[in-house]
Amino acid sequence: MPGLFQAEGIVLKGRDYQETARLLTILTRSHGKIEAIVKGVRKPHSSLRSGTQQLCRSRFLFYAGKNLATVTQCEVQEIFAPLRQDLKRMARAYYLVEIADNVVMPGQVNQAMYLLLQQGLENLGELEPDLVCRAFEARTLKILGLEPCLDACAACQGTLAGCGRVAIAPAAGGALCPNCQGHQGREFLLSRGSLKTWQQLSRLHWQYLKRLQVSSPLMRELGEVMPAFLEYYLDRRLRSRAFINELGGDAIDRPGKN
């Protein structure tokens, strides 16, 4: 029903709309993901310009029309300034936003995903960027109820025998014992250290992640398999990974063990 309502939200993306307007996708804490028009925002002196930029967290006043909402007022809460001064961090911010945009459906209220995005963007300005991305991926899978089984075989629930590298498959939902390998589609090999780090990334409070020391080899392993898991369950490629790769970040499209 048409009417005014308020909501705090983060601008995920926007595009020019008509002559001076923009059409925004905003993830709100209380009303889910909203498509909203901001009229006149492309005029030089628009009061709405600062609070409707991409990656800006604002408090919005919306008018709910029949088809689209309209932003009538906004008050900036946070612009995540450290990200805007560092291209590497900005690229990772786009990645987090793309994940959130694909996870939350229009109109679906998902406060856990909203808070995760807010926390991810805040910590991206302070912590190692790729560590934040891995933690964000792990926590997104947890929110979706798709946290992988890493303590036992996801296929037969047997023990992960031996002390070497462990096969892990998105289609199986986690790690595989030697007997179950080779039957679950694309597989990756991870060290035991990577498995332990994945679990820590999923469970540790953000403030403790500052103390987490992850070696470059482990980070490379996780940077290959964790996005693959997320893309498998989202059933789509995350395009911002290509931009990260262009900047010398995560390597993409490296073949898994088949």
C-alpha positions in Angstrom: 0.0 0.0 0.0 1.4 3.4 -0.9 2.7 5.5 1.9 5.8 6.8 3.7 8.2 4.6 5.6 11.7 5.0 7.1 14.6 2.5 6.9 18.3 2.3 7.3 20.0 0.9 4.3 23.2 0.4 2.3 23.2 1.4 -1.4 24.3 -1.7 -3.4 24.2 -0.2 -6.9 22.5 2.4 -9.0 22.0 3.5 -12.6 20.8 6.6 -14.4 17.1 6.8 -14.8 15.2 9.2 -17.0 16.7 12.8 -17.3 18.0 13.6 -13.8 17.0 10.6 -11.6 18.8 7.4 -10.6 17.4 4.0 -9.8 19.0 2.5 -6.8 19.1 -1.0 -5.2 19.2 -0.5 -1.5 19.6 -3.3 1.1 17.7 -2.2 4.2 17.8 -3.7 7.6 14.0 -3.7 8.2 12.4 -3.9 4.7 14.8 -6.1 2.8 16.1 -5.2 -0.7 14.3 -2.2 -2.3 14.4 -0.7 -5.8 14.0 3.0 -5.4 14.0 6.1 -7.6 15.9 9.2 -6.5 14.4 12.1 -8.4 16.6 15.0 -9.4 19.7 13.5 -7.8 21.9 14.2 -10.8 21.3 17.9 -10.6 24.4 19.7 -9.3 22.9 20.9 -6.0 20.7 18.0 -5.1 20.5 17.5 -1.3 20.1 13.7 -1.9 23.4 13.2 -3.7 25.7 12.4 -0.8 23.5 9.9 0.9 22.6 7.9 -2.2 26.1 7.1 -3.4 27.0 3.4 -3.9 28.5 1.9 -0.7 26.9 4.6 1.5 24.9 3.7 4.6 22.1 6.1 5.1 18.7 6.6 6.9 16.1 6.9 4.2 12.6 8.2 4.0 10.7 6.3 1.2 7.4 6.8 -0.5 6.1 3.4 -1.5 4.5 3.7 -4.9 2.6 1.1 -6.8 5.6 -0.3 -8.6 8.7 1.5 -7.2 9.6 3.3 -4.0 10.9 6.9 -4.1 13.6 8.3 -1.9 12.2 11.6 -0.5 14.9 12.2 2.2 18.1 10.7 3.4 20.6 11.2 6.1 24.2 9.9 5.8 25.2 7.5 8.5 28.5 6.2 7.1 30.4 6.5 3.8 33.2 3.9 4.6 35.8 6.5 3.7 38.9 4.2 4.0 37.6 2.1 1.2 37.3 5.0 -1.2 41.0 5.8 -0.8 42.3 2.4 -1.7 41.4 0.6 -5.0 42.2 -2.8 -3.6 39.8 -2.4 -0.7 37.2 -0.8 -3.0 37.3 -3.8 -5.3 36.7 -6.1 -2.4 33.9 -3.9 -1.2 32.2 -4.3 -4.6 32.6 -8.1 -4.2 30.9 -8.1 -0.8 28.1 -5.9 -2.2 27.6 -8.3 -5.1 27.3 -11.3 -2.8 24.7 -9.5 -0.6 22.8 -8.4 -3.7 22.6 -12.0 -5.0 21.8 -13.6 -1.6 18.9 -11.3 -0.6 15.8 -11.4 -2.9 13.7 -8.2 -3.4 11.4 -7.5 -0.5 13.0 -10.3 1.6 14.0 -9.1 5.1 17.4 -10.6 6.0 18.8 -8.7 9.0 21.7 -11.1 9.4 22.9 -10.4 5.8 22.5 -6.7 6.3 24.5 -6.7 9.5 27.2 -8.9 7.9 27.5 -6.5 5.0 27.8 -3.5 7.4 30.4 -5.3 9.5 32.3 -6.5 6.4 32.5 -3.0 4.9 33.6 -1.6 8.3 36.3 -4.2 8.8 37.5 -4.0 5.2 38.9 -0.6 6.1 41.1 -2.0 8.8 41.9 -5.7 8.2 43.7 -7.5 5.4 41.2 -7.2 2.6 41.3 -10.9 1.4 40.9 -12.1 5.0 37.7 -10.0 5.2 36.5 -11.5 2.0 37.1 -15.1 3.2 35.3 -14.4 6.5 32.4 -12.8 4.6 32.1 -15.9 2.4 32.2 -18.3 5.3 29.6 -16.3 7.2 27.4 -15.9 4.2 27.3 -19.7 3.8 26.4 -20.0 7.5 23.5 -17.5 7.1 22.2 -19.5 4.1 22.4 -22.7 6.2 25.0 -24.1 3.9 28.1 -24.1 6.2 30.2 -27.0 4.8 31.0 -30.1 6.8 34.8 -29.9 7.5 35.2 -32.2 10.5 34.0 -35.4 8.9 33.2 -36.8 5.4 30.2 -34.9 4.1 29.1 -37.9 2.0 29.3 -40.8 4.4 30.0 -39.0 7.8 33.1 -41.1 8.2 36.4 -39.8 9.5 38.9 -37.9 7.4 41.7 -40.4 7.7 45.4 -39.5 7.3 47.2 -36.3 7.9 47.7 -35.1 4.3 45.5 -32.8 2.1 41.7 -33.3 2.2 39.4 -33.3 -0.8 36.5 -30.9 -0.6 33.6 -30.6 -3.0 30.8 -28.0 -3.2 28.3 -30.5 -4.5 28.9 -32.8 -1.5 28.7 -29.9 0.9 32.1 -30.3 2.5 35.1 -32.5 2.9 35.4 -36.1 1.5 37.1 -39.2 2.8 39.3 -41.2 0.4 36.5 -43.6 -0.3 34.0 -40.9 -1.4 36.4 -38.9 -3.5 35.9 -38.8 -7.3 32.1 -39.0 -7.3 31.0 -35.5 -6.2 31.8 -33.3 -9.2 34.5 -30.6 -9.0 36.8 -31.2 -6.1 39.6 -29.2 -4.5 42.5 -30.3 -2.2 43.0 -28.3 1.0 45.5 -28.6 3.7 44.4 -29.3 7.3 45.5 -25.8 8.1 43.1 -24.4 5.6 40.2 -26.4 7.0 40.9 -25.1 10.5 41.3 -21.5 9.2 37.9 -21.8 7.4 36.2 -22.8 10.6 37.8 -19.9 12.5 36.8 -17.4 9.8 33.2 -18.6 10.2 33.0 -18.4 14.0 35.5 -15.9 15.4 34.2 -12.4 16.3 35.5 -9.8 14.0 37.7 -8.2 16.7 39.6 -11.5 17.1 40.2 -11.9 13.4 42.7 -9.0 13.8 44.9 -11.5 15.6 44.4 -14.4 13.2 47.6 -15.1 11.3 47.1 -16.8 7.9 50.0 -17.7 5.7 50.1 -16.8 2.0 49.8 -20.4 0.9 46.7 -21.0 3.0 45.2 -17.7 1.9 45.7 -18.7 -1.8 44.0 -22.1 -1.1 41.0 -20.6 0.6 40.8 -17.8 -2.1 40.3 -20.5 -4.7 37.8 -22.9 -3.0 35.6 -20.6 -0.8 34.4 -18.4 -3.7 33.8 -21.6 -5.7 31.6 -22.9 -2.9 29.6 -19.7 -2.8 29.2 -19.5 -6.6 28.1 -23.1 -6.7 25.2 -22.5 -4.3 24.3 -19.1 -5.8 24.4 -20.7 -9.2 26.2 -17.8 -10.8 29.6 -16.3 -11.3 30.5 -13.3 -9.2 31.7 -10.8 -11.8 33.6 -8.6 -9.3 36.1 -11.4 -8.8 37.4 -10.6 -12.3 38.1 -7.0 -11.3 39.9 -8.3 -8.2 42.0 -10.5 -10.4 42.9 -7.7 -12.7 44.3 -5.8 -9.6 46.5 -8.8 -8.8 44.2 -10.4 -6.2 42.5 -13.7 -6.1 43.3 -16.0 -9.0 40.1 -17.2 -10.7 39.2 -20.1 -13.0 42.0 -22.4 -11.8 40.8 -25.9 -12.3 39.8 -28.0 -9.3 40.6 -31.7 -9.0 38.0 -33.6 -11.1 
